[in-house]
Amino acid sequence: MTVKDAYVKCKNLLAEFGTDDPGFEAMCLLKKATGYDRLALITDGNNNLDDCKANLLFSLAKRRTNHEPLQYILGSWSFCGFEFSVGKGVLIPRDDTEVAVNLCLNFLKDKPAKKTIDLCAGSGAISVALSKLANADVTAVELSNEAFRYLEKNVKENNACVTTFKGDIFKCHSDFADREYDLIVSNPPYIKSNDMPTLQAEVQYEPAMALDGGENGFDFYEAIIKCWSKKLKNGGALAFELGEGQADYVSSLMKEKGFDNIQTEFDLGGVQRAIIGTLHIK
């Protein structure tokens, strides 16, 4: 079997499975299994592929047709131009989260101090991006043992100025000083508990504790706004990624706690995906 034949067979398997972009995914799996990228496929695609590599390619394709996320199979994924190790037990970085990162970057760009906390940090995608792109001094807080291992690995591999802290955001706020931070950001769990079983099969592979936001999806927003706002300096900002239809309620909670200059930003699908507000202490 040639490399090209193997690629086409993999692509057809993924197309039959119903993958949205079988060509792209087959290319990713081909590179993972054989080392051939798109250019090599064009120039050397008629080379014979040894059985071991062919079998590996089709075993990866089989995993994908069992709904395992492509990102987990590949073992890494890009976010904001940086590469993050991912796998079972950690939320996959998504383009939607870049909307929240951009709001944070705009806030931090003119600030002389950039002391930041990232709550529910997961893989460290937000933490690393803010460290590298804004030169922020970031503390990343994560509870899950599995996610925390990925967090530490990604901080190290990206040479980021991020301090990792293992803790429960509902409790560990007492470990942080009041009025010390310029920015608090979080992509918290925000799926309603009753909606969890309805999520697509690929998402079911991801950790429930990174997705389940409680009965109404607002448990983490409410706790963070209540318990963590006092960690911000006067003029500091609080930013969140949002689930669909959550902007108005989260905005109202922030206003009640003294935040103003509240801005929301839409993702490419037209959803209000991120929010940021500034705390002014009276």
Buried (B, 14 or more C-beta within 10 A) or exposed (E): BBBBBBBBBBBEBBBEBEBEEBBBBBBBBBBBBBEBEBEBBEEEBEBEBEEEBBEBBBEBBEBBEEEBBBBBBBEBBEBBEBBBBBBEBBBBBBEBBBBBBBBBBBBBEEBEBBBBBBBBBBBBBBBBBBBBBBEBBBBBBBBBEBBBBBBBBBBEBBEBBBBBBBBEBEEBBEEBEEEBBBBBBBBBBBBBBEEBEEBEEBBBBBBEBBBBBBEBBBBBBBBBBBBBBBBBBEEBBBBBBBBEEBBEBBBEBBEEBBBEEBBBBEBEEEBBBBBBBBBEEE
